[in-house]
Amino acid sequence: MQDFDPTPSLNGTTTDRRDFLKTGAALLATAPLGALAQAAGPVERPAAEITGWSAIALSRAIQSRSVSCVEVMNAYLAQIDRFNPKVNAIVSLQAREGLLTQAGQRDAQFAAAKTEGRSVGWMHGFPQAPKDLAATAGIVTTQGSPILKDYVPKTDAIVVERARKAGAILIGKTNTPEFGLGSHTYNTVFGTTLNAFDPTRSAGGSSGGAAVSLALNMLPVADGSDMMGSLRNPAGWNNVFGFRPSFGRVPYGPTNEVFMQQLGYEGPMGRSVADLAMLLSVQAGHDARVPLSIDQDPAIFTRPLAKDFKGARIGWMGDYNGYLPMEPGVLDTCTGALKHFETIGCTVEAVQPDFSMERLWKTWLTLRGFLVAGVAGGLYADPKTRALMKPEAVWEVENGLKVSGVDVYRASIDRSAWYQALNTLFQRYDYLVLPSAQVFPFDAKLDWPKSVNGRTMDTYHRWMEVVVGGTLAGVPVLSVPAGFGPGGLPIGLQVMGRAQADLAVLQLGHAYEQASRYTARRSPLLA
């Protein structure tokens, strides 16, 4: 549910959202929230009202001074107190007194900036909990592993650094599976994160804590990361939006390896595409420490998302012509959602890439194993730390240690051929669409699905094969809600665009969101 349309200006005429950010408190005070503050002074609001605002509305309210950062912090902490014990999405929660002190400092900073005619960041006063894979200076970063349960970084990840600079207050972390491996958020440090729509089911992963926090209004926006659908599957399973941007759009680091790591990177999640785009405007942009990051002004993501899609062409790839096993109901639910693309003027037709999908899977296993062994090989080499690694992590490293340099090179050639196969499709289609997962949220007590629709899964992540194509192509992929299956559980669609066409993908997602209105259905826990 959106409280404000981010596209029109406050006076009803169409305005670039960048203008809104530059206008300052004077214009913001003309918004409905600002008018209320002028007429009646500060008003005590129920926590559910504040946490129910969109992130764009929250920023307006803070910067129009109709709500203080302290009031916002109290509201979100109350929401977390109420819902987090039921789902275990936010971990390493910081002390309330310290968080309220920081919120008071944000209020003082805003007052000083207004006096001096300066602006503050879009996230000024936002409570934020970075994913527990992202380094946070001064806050424990476990990566879901008992090996790192007491590790406190000295520096921030780039996405965290940028959120702080934009005014966010770090309240804790969002839960993740061990080292982010597997699309089910559970670990031996914090336990299991539960689905926002059915707390007996998986939240997905590895950004499961982030998705559930959004679905239950415990965060206004959230960051995540994605190698194998980790921004896409949990978004689909919790009826929110997750965006895996083009390779290099959001700089990944600081890290000691900046050239080979091209499969997993970070991105935004939100309860609306507009909120997600605004967070992307904070996260994106070149960083000299990451030489392959895209050098483009991230302010493009603050522009209006409204666009006419009459005549746009969409290719529906479905289950790759029966190659992928799907739980009954997944394809029916997803194909039913395609009508909303037609409603906004698109044409949709079935299409298949000219590529062997088994070849793609072998490419995936080689490159993923190579990278995981490089990152976690040192922990595996020490018997003491190896004993603390979950079996799937050990398997990944051992798989990677078998890979030769020639294997990696051949896999890179195959990956390049896959990109060219998709690029050929993009000569005919503007976007390519397929499900965000092959199953609905499964029993949270399981580690992973051992079979899908009667077909045995030969690895712990084979049931998520549907997301591999977007990852290996390095193209922007947006996960949008696709509605609810026969059992009432949510599922999503992946919308893929051409390389670096991130804004175009978000614009289509925004139009689809307005037509489908799937997010109007909220978690039953909120009732």
VEXTI-169371 format. One record per residue (C-alpha): residue number from 0; residue in three letters; x, y, z. Coordinates in pm, whole numbers, plus 50000, padded with zeros to 5 digits. Example, Ala and Ser with C-alpha at 12.3 -4.5 7.8 and 13.67 -1.06 7.14 Angstrom:
BEGIN
R    nr   rest       u       v       w
R     0    ALA   51230   49550   50780
R     1    SER   51367   49894   50714
END
This chain:
BEGIN
R    nr   rest       u       v       w
R     0    MET   50000   50000   50000
R     1    GLN   50130   50343   49906
R     2    ASP   50038   50650   50106
R     3    PHE   50169   50898   49852
R     4    ASP   50202   50887   49476
R     5    PRO   50573   50964   49425
R     6    THR   50522   51096   49075
R     7    PRO   50299   51405   49116
R     8    SER   50442   51704   49301
R     9    LEU   50298   51836   49623
R    10    ASN   50092   52098   49443
R    11    GLY   49939   51847   49203
R    12    THR   50150   51917   48894
R    13    THR   50395   51668   48752
R    14    THR   50745   51714   48894
R    15    ASP   51074   51530   48868
R    16    ARG   51142   51360   49200
R    17    ARG   51488   51515   49199
R    18    ASP   51321   51854   49228
R    19    PHE   51138   51729   49535
R    20    LEU   51465   51631   49700
R    21    LYS   51618   51972   49628
R    22    THR   51325   52186   49733
R    23    GLY   51376   52174   50107
R    24    ALA   51148   52205   50403
R    25    ALA   50955   52508   50275
R    26    LEU   50792   52318   49991
R    27    LEU   50760   52002   50198
R    28    ALA   50557   52195   50452
R    29    THR   50282   52232   50189
R    30    ALA   50226   51855   50186
R    31    PRO   49929   51719   50380
R    32    LEU   50152   51607   50666
R    33    GLY   50329   51940   50674
R    34    ALA   50000   52128   50676
R    35    LEU   49885   51922   50971
R    36    ALA   50200   52009   51161
R    37    GLN   50159   52383   51091
R    38    ALA   49797   52382   51197
R    39    ALA   49817   52176   51510
R    40    GLY   50184   52136   51601
R    41    PRO   50346   51798   51664
R    42    VAL   50089   51520   51686
R    43    GLU   50135   51188   51862
R    44    ARG   50060   50910   51614
R    45    PRO   50017   50537   51666
R    46    ALA   50329   50341   51572
R    47    ALA   50133   50149   51308
R    48    GLU   50048   50474   51128
R    49    ILE   50409   50587   51097
R    50    THR   50544   50245   51004
R    51    GLY   50265   50204   50750
R    52    TRP   50380   50506   50549
R    53    SER   50580   50442   50234
R    54    ALA   50949   50529   50259
R    55    ILE   50889   50829   50033
R    56    ALA   50608   50948   50262
R    57    LEU   50827   50891   50568
R    58    SER   51104   51106   50423
R    59    ARG   50852   51380   50345
R    60    ALA   50713   51367   50697
R    61    ILE   51058   51391   50858
R    62    GLN   51175   51672   50632
R    63    SER   50851   51867   50670
R    64    ARG   50903   51837   51049
R    65    SER   50557   51692   51096
R    66    VAL   50722   51399   51268
R    67    SER   51053   51386   51454
R    68    CYS   51327   51130   51408
R    69    VAL   51278   51032   51772
R    70    GLU   50909   50967   51711
R    71    VAL   50994   50762   51402
R    72    MET   51249   50557   51595
R    73    ASN   51004   50490   51877
R    74    ALA   50740   50381   51626
R    75    TYR   50969   50136   51446
R    76    LEU   51108   49993   51769
R    77    ALA   50751   49936   51888
R    78    GLN   50671   49759   51561
R    79    ILE   50981   49542   51600
R    80    ASP   50889   49461   51961
R    81    ARG   50546   49350   51844
R    82    PHE   50632   49142   51538
R    83    ASN   50996   49038   51541
R    84    PRO   50950   48774   51815
R    85    LYS   50702   48604   51580
R    86    VAL   50929   48590   51275
R    87    ASN   51293   48645   51384
R    88    ALA   51380   48876   51094
R    89    ILE   51594   49140   51271
R    90    VAL   51897   49028   51470
R    91    SER   52171   49201   51671
R    92    LEU   51920   49473   51765
R    93    GLN   52104   49764   51925
R    94    ALA   52020   49917   52264
R    95    ARG   51707   50135   52258
R    96    GLU   51866   50418   52458
R    97    GLY   52152   50454   52211
R    98    LEU   51919   50445   51912
R    99    LEU   51696   50717   52058
R   100    THR   52004   50926   52130
R   101    GLN   52108   50896   51765
R   102    ALA   51755   50988   51656
R   103    GLY   51771   51300   51874
R   104    GLN   52102   51389   51711
R   105    ARG   51938   51353   51367
R   106    ASP   51666   51598   51476
R   107    ALA   51932   51848   51589
R   108    GLN   52125   51803   51266
R   109    PHE   51814   51869   51062
R   110    ALA   51733   52185   51258
R   111    ALA   52088   52313   51204
R   112    ALA   52077   52228   50833
R   113    LYS   51749   52413   50791
R   114    THR   51888   52721   50964
R   115    GLU   52194   52715   50739
R   116    GLY   51996   52648   50421
R   117    ARG   52144   52301   50370
R   118    SER   51964   51981   50273
R   119    VAL   51989   51644   50442
R   120    GLY   51989   51297   50290
R   121    TRP   51675   51120   50174
R   122    MET   51716   50859   50450
R   123    HIS   51766   51112   50728
R   124    GLY   51633   50951   51046
R   125    PHE   51541   50619   50879
R   126    PRO   51585   50312   51102
R   127    GLN   51785   50063   50896
R   128    ALA   51910   49708   50952
R   129    PRO   52162   49600   50687
R   130    LYS   52171   49237   50584
R   131    ASP   52403   49039   50808
R   132    LEU   52637   48968   50516
R   133    ALA   52718   49340   50486
R   134    ALA   52997   49471   50709
R   135    THR   52882   49723   50969
R   136    ALA   53145   49911   51166
R   137    GLY   53082   49871   51538
R   138    ILE   52798   49619   51494
R   139    VAL   52857   49245   51492
R   140    THR   52848   49091   51143
R   141    THR   52811   48715   51174
R   142    GLN   52720   48618   50816
R   143    GLY   52503   48362   50991
R   144    SER   52809   48159   51089
R   145    PRO   52917   48053   51439
R   146    ILE   53273   48115   51321
R   147    LEU   53195   48489   51303
R   148    LYS   52941   48519   51585
R   149    ASP   53158   48775   51769
R   150    TYR   53312   48951   51466
R   151    VAL   53277   49330   51472
R   152    PRO   53410   49499   51154
R   153    LYS   53608   49822   51168
R   154    THR   53467   49952   50839
R   155    ASP   53131   49955   50662
R   156    ALA   53036   49789   50336
R   157    ILE   52987   50049   50064
R   158    VAL   52606   50017   50071
R   159    VAL   52611   50066   50448
R   160    GLU   52851   50359   50420
R   161    ARG   52616   50527   50170
R   162    ALA   52306   50464   50382
R   163    ARG   52474   50624   50682
R   164    LYS   52578   50921   50470
R   165    ALA   52216   50960   50360
R   166    GLY   52114   50985   50726
R   167    ALA   52010   50630   50816
R   168    ILE   52043   50501   51173
R   169    LEU   52159   50140   51199
R   170    ILE   51936   49958   51447
R   171    GLY   52072   49605   51390
R   172    LYS   52100   49352   51109
R   173    THR   51860   49136   50908
R   174    ASN   51899   48760   50935
R   175    THR   52061   48551   50662
R   176    PRO   52156   48186   50611
R   177    GLU   52516   48088   50683
R   178    PHE   52740   48278   50439
R   179    GLY   52423   48353   50240
R   180    LEU   52419   47998   50100
R   181    GLY   52073   47862   50028
R   182    SER   51740   48033   49976
R   183    HIS   51610   47956   50326
R   184    THR   51708   48193   50608
R   185    TYR   51821   47978   50899
R   186    ASN   52147   47945   51090
R   187    THR   52282   47818   51422
R   188    VAL   52360   48169   51549
R   189    PHE   52014   48328   51541
R   190    GLY   51776   48056   51424
R   191    THR   51516   48061   51147
R   192    THR   51340   48360   50993
R   193    LEU   50972   48285   50925
R   194    ASN   50749   48391   50638
R   195    ALA   50542   48707   50689
R   196    PHE   50229   48546   50540
R   197    ASP   50259   48210   50714
R   198    PRO   50505   48180   51006
R   199    THR   50522   47803   50959
R   200    ARG   50686   47856   50619
R   201    SER   51026   47965   50487
R   202    ALA   51094   48332   50429
R   203    GLY   51327   48251   50140
R   204    GLY   51679   48383   50132
R   205    SER   51937   48480   50163
R   206    SER   51772   48822   50212
R   207    GLY   51488   48659   50403
R   208    GLY   51520   48881   50709
R   209    ALA   51507   49191   50490
R   210    ALA   51196   49081   50300
R   211    VAL   51004   48986   50614
R   212    SER   51103   49312   50786
R   213    LEU   50953   49503   50495
R   214    ALA   50636   49295   50477
R   215    LEU   50569   49358   50848
R   216    ASN   50660   49729   50837
R   217    MET   50962   49683   51064
R   218    LEU   51183   49872   50816
R   219    PRO   51091   50143   50562
R   220    VAL   51330   50003   50298
R   221    ALA   51595   49731   50311
R   222    ASP   51919   49633   50146
R   223    GLY   51995   49282   50032
R   224    SER   52237   49089   49816
R   225    ASP   52190   48836   49540
R   226    MET   52399   48561   49388
R   227    MET   52133   48296   49338
R   228    GLY   51807   48485   49368
R   229    SER   51867   48622   49715
R   230    LEU   51691   48951   49638
R   231    ARG   51429   48785   49419
R   232    ASN   51298   48473   49591
R   233    PRO   51240   48626   49939
R   234    ALA   51070   48925   49778
R   235    GLY   50834   48696   49588
R   236    TRP   50763   48486   49897
R   237    ASN   50678   48790   50110
R   238    ASN   50483   48996   49855
R   239    VAL   50735   49283   49830
R   240    PHE   50981   49401   49564
R   241    GLY   51347   49308   49526
R   242    PHE   51588   49432   49260
R   243    ARG   51909   49271   49142
R   244    PRO   52067   49560   48951
R   245    SER   52299   49540   48652
R   246    PHE   52647   49419   48732
R   247    GLY   52843   49716   48870
R   248    ARG   52541   49937   48935
R   249    VAL   52586   49910   49312
R   250    PRO   52956   49881   49401
R   251    TYR   53033   49568   49601
R   252    GLY   53302   49614   49864
R   253    PRO   53538   49713   50004
R   254    THR   53685   49372   49925
R   255    ASN   54027   49231   49853
R   256    GLU   53916   49095   49512
R   257    VAL   53758   49338   49268
R   258    PHE   53780   49175   48923
R   259    MET   53669   48809   48934
R   260    GLN   53366   48838   49166
R   261    GLN   53089   48902   48914
R   262    LEU   52803   48681   49033
R   263    GLY   52688   48818   49368
R   264    TYR   52619   49182   49446
R   265    GLU   52394   49409   49647
R   266    GLY   52072   49593   49577
R   267    PRO   51750   49741   49719
R   268    MET   51420   49603   49844
R   269    GLY   51098   49792   49910
R   270    ARG   50723   49772   49961
R   271    SER   50682   49962   49633
R   272    VAL   50895   50007   49322
R   273    ALA   50911   50382   49391
R   274    ASP   51057   50325   49738
R   275    LEU   51300   50071   49595
R   276    ALA   51414   50314   49325
R   277    MET   51484   50585   49582
R   278    LEU   51699   50347   49784
R   279    LEU   51882   50251   49464
R   280    SER   51960   50620   49411
R   281    VAL   52144   50607   49745
R   282    GLN   52323   50278   49678
R   283    ALA   52425   50327   49314
R   284    GLY   52713   50521   49163
R   285    HIS   53080   50465   49081
R   286    ASP   53331   50405   49359
R   287    ALA   53702   50425   49280
R   288    ARG   53766   50123   49503
R   289    VAL   53553   49914   49266
R   290    PRO   53692   49965   48914
R   291    LEU   53409   49783   48733
R   292    SER   53134   49989   48897
R   293    ILE   52912   50191   48663
R   294    ASP   52996   50560   48633
R   295    GLN   52647   50708   48592
R   296    ASP   52466   50965   48803
R   297    PRO   52244   50768   49045
R   298    ALA   51998   51059   49047
R   299    ILE   51838   50898   48740
R   300    PHE   51657   50671   48984
R   301    THR   51485   50966   49151
R   302    ARG   51305   51051   48826
R   303    PRO   50934   50980   48779
R   304    LEU   50868   50616   48704
R   305    ALA   50546   50670   48507
R   306    LYS   50580   50562   48142
R   307    ASP   50352   50456   47859
R   308    PHE   50405   50086   47780
R   309    LYS   50165   50058   47488
R   310    GLY   50330   49828   47236
R   311    ALA   50607   49704   47466
R   312    ARG   50699   49342   47393
R   313    ILE   50741   49084   47669
R   314    GLY   50877   48733   47626
R   315    TRP   50742   48478   47875
R   316    MET   51004   48205   47939
R   317    GLY   50805   48016   48203
R   318    ASP   50969   47685   48298
R   319    TYR   51202   47680   47994
R   320    ASN   50963   47459   47799
R   321    GLY   50931   47199   48074
R   322    TYR   51300   47183   48164
R   323    LEU   51241   47319   48516
R   324    PRO   51018   47124   48756
R   325    MET   50756   47346   48918
R   326    GLU   50534   47288   49218
R   327    PRO   50171   47262   49103
R   328    GLY   50009   47605   49103
R   329    VAL   50327   47808   49049
R   330    LEU   50297   47836   48670
R   331    ASP   49921   47889   48684
R   332    THR   49959   48170   48937
R   333    CYS   50240   48335   48742
R   334    THR   50072   48309   48402
R   335    GLY   49760   48456   48560
R   336    ALA   49965   48761   48661
R   337    LEU   50077   48821   48302
R   338    LYS   49740   48981   48223
R   339    HIS   49849   49289   48416
R   340    PHE   50125   49351   48160
R   341    GLU   49859   49334   47890
R   342    THR   49643   49578   48089
R   343    ILE   49917   49843   48063
R   344    GLY   49951   49790   47687
R   345    CYS   50219   49521   47654
R   346    THR   50203   49220   47429
R   347    VAL   50308   48891   47592
R   348    GLU   50411   48578   47408
R   349    ALA   50591   48257   47498
R   350    VAL   50958   48241   47398
R   351    GLN   51259   48017   47463
R   352    PRO   51630   48102   47447
R   353    ASP   51839   47912   47195
R   354    PHE   52063   47758   47458
R   355    SER   52101   47430   47646
R   356    MET   51977   47485   48000
R   357    GLU   52175   47189   48130
R   358    ARG   52486   47358   47988
R   359    LEU   52387   47671   48177
R   360    TRP   52356   47476   48502
R   361    LYS   52701   47323   48461
R   362    THR   52838   47671   48394
R   363    TRP   52676   47786   48716
R   364    LEU   52821   47505   48927
R   365    THR   53171   47572   48798
R   366    LEU   53172   47948   48850
R   367    ARG   52990   47943   49183
R   368    GLY   53216   47672   49324
R   369    PHE   53523   47859   49204
R   370    LEU   53413   48178   49380
R   371    VAL   53292   48017   49704
R   372    ALA   53616   47816   49734
R   373    GLY   53811   48137   49688
R   374    VAL   53619   48317   49961
R   375    ALA   53573   48036   50215
R   376    GLY   53862   47806   50127
R   377    GLY   54068   47932   50420
R   378    LEU   53795   47837   50668
R   379    TYR   53769   47494   50507
R   380    ALA   54144   47440   50528
R   381    ASP   54142   47475   50908
R   382    PRO   53984   47162   51063
R   383    LYS   53855   47364   51360
R   384    THR   53658   47610   51148
R   385    ARG   53561   47348   50891
R   386    ALA   53382   47160   51168
R   387    LEU   53165   47469   51224
R   388    MET   53063   47507   50858
R   389    LYS   52726   47375   50746
R   390    PRO   52738   47077   50506
R   391    GLU   52625   47286   50209
R   392    ALA   52914   47529   50260
R   393    VAL   53161   47241   50280
R   394    TRP   53013   47094   49961
R   395    GLU   53048   47426   49779
R   396    VAL   53415   47462   49873
R   397    GLU   53497   47103   49784
R   398    ASN   53322   47145   49452
R   399    GLY   53527   47458   49384
R   400    LEU   53856   47295   49478
R   401    LYS   53805   47039   49201
R   402    VAL   53777   47313   48938
R   403    SER   54079   47388   48719
R   404    GLY   54175   47715   48556
R   405    VAL   54075   47569   48220
R   406    ASP   53734   47475   48365
R   407    VAL   53677   47832   48477
R   408    TYR   53776   47971   48138
R   409    ARG   53543   47733   47955
R   410    ALA   53262   47823   48193
R   411    SER   53326   48189   48124
R   412    ILE   53294   48117   47750
R   413    ASP   52965   47938   47814
R   414    ARG   52846   48227   48028
R   415    SER   52932   48466   47747
R   416    ALA   52737   48251   47500
R   417    TRP   52435   48261   47733
R   418    TYR   52451   48639   47746
R   419    GLN   52457   48651   47365
R   420    ALA   52157   48415   47348
R   421    LEU   51958   48650   47573
R   422    ASN   52086   48951   47381
R   423    THR   51942   48795   47065
R   424    LEU   51604   48770   47236
R   425    PHE   51632   49132   47344
R   426    GLN   51647   49231   46978
R   427    ARG   51285   49119   46955
R   428    TYR   51157   49162   47311
R   429    ASP   51190   49458   47546
R   430    TYR   51168   49244   47860
R   431    LEU   51185   48875   47952
R   432    VAL   50974   48731   48236
R   433    LEU   50971   48405   48434
R   434    PRO   50877   48291   48788
R   435    SER   51086   48402   49086
R   436    ALA   51089   48048   49232
R   437    GLN   50993   47694   49138
R   438    VAL   50803   47628   49461
R   439    PHE   50583   47816   49706
R   440    PRO   50725   47882   50055
R   441    PHE   50796   47542   50210
R   442    ASP   50792   47413   50568
R   443    ALA   51037   47625   50769
R   444    LYS   51155   47316   50957
R   445    LEU   51309   47173   50640
R   446    ASP   51660   47264   50527
R   447    TRP   51567   47262   50157
R   448    PRO   51322   47088   49919
R   449    LYS   51453   46741   49827
R   450    SER   51216   46709   49531
R   451    VAL   50996   46931   49317
R   452    ASN   50686   46788   49153
R   453    GLY   50826   46437   49174
R   454    ARG   51175   46522   49047
R   455    THR   51464   46466   49290
R   456    MET   51691   46764   49350
R   457    ASP   52057   46661   49311
R   458    THR   52198   46964   49498
R   459    TYR   52079   47178   49787
R   460    HIS   52003   47466   49549
R   461    ARG   51878   47292   49233
R   462    TRP   51522   47391   49328
R   463    MET   51622   47755   49266
R   464    GLU   51765   47696   48917
R   465    VAL   51509   47939   48772
R   466    VAL   51713   48239   48894
R   467    VAL   52048   48134   48749
R   468    GLY   51989   48284   48405
R   469    GLY   51952   48641   48531
R   470    THR   52260   48609   48748
R   471    LEU   52488   48474   48477
R   472    ALA   52371   48734   48224
R   473    GLY   52446   49022   48463
R   474    VAL   52132   49205   48350
R   475    PRO   51889   49394   48577
R   476    VAL   51617   49171   48726
R   477    LEU   51322   49296   48929
R   478    SER   51113   49060   49141
R   479    VAL   50750   49171   49150
R   480    PRO   50458   49005   49332
R   481    ALA   50260   48762   49115
R   482    GLY   49975   48703   49356
R   483    PHE   49887   48406   49573
R   484    GLY   49870   48036   49497
R   485    PRO   49594   47786   49576
R   486    GLY   49716   47762   49938
R   487    GLY   49720   48139   49984
R   488    LEU   50099   48169   49974
R   489    PRO   50271   48443   49769
R   490    ILE   50497   48396   49467
R   491    GLY   50674   48643   49238
R   492    LEU   50782   48712   48881
R   493    GLN   51131   48800   48760
R   494    VAL   51136   49085   48507
R   495    MET   51465   49098   48314
R   496    GLY   51578   49389   48102
R   497    ARG   51866   49463   47869
R   498    ALA   52212   49520   48015
R   499    GLN   52223   49842   48222
R   500    ALA   51856   49920   48145
R   501    ASP   51784   49934   48518
R   502    LEU   51555   50238   48500
R   503    ALA   51347   50085   48220
R   504    VAL   51293   49770   48427
R   505    LEU   51185   49975   48729
R   506    GLN   50946   50177   48513
R   507    LEU   50779   49859   48386
R   508    GLY   50764   49725   48741
R   509    HIS   50599   50045   48860
R   510    ALA   50331   50028   48590
R   511    TYR   50270   49660   48664
R   512    GLU   50243   49739   49036
R   513    GLN   49973   49998   48974
R   514    ALA   49779   49758   48752
R   515    SER   49809   49446   48967
R   516    ARG   49770   49595   49319
R   517    TYR   49892   49268   49470
R   518    THR   50064   49450   49756
R   519    ALA   49727   49578   49877
R   520    ARG   49701   49235   50038
R   521    ARG   49905   49259   50356
R   522    SER   50037   48999   50597
R   523    PRO   49759   48858   50817
R   524    LEU   49989   48923   51114
R   525    LEU   49939   49297   51062
R   526    ALA   49567   49254   51125
END
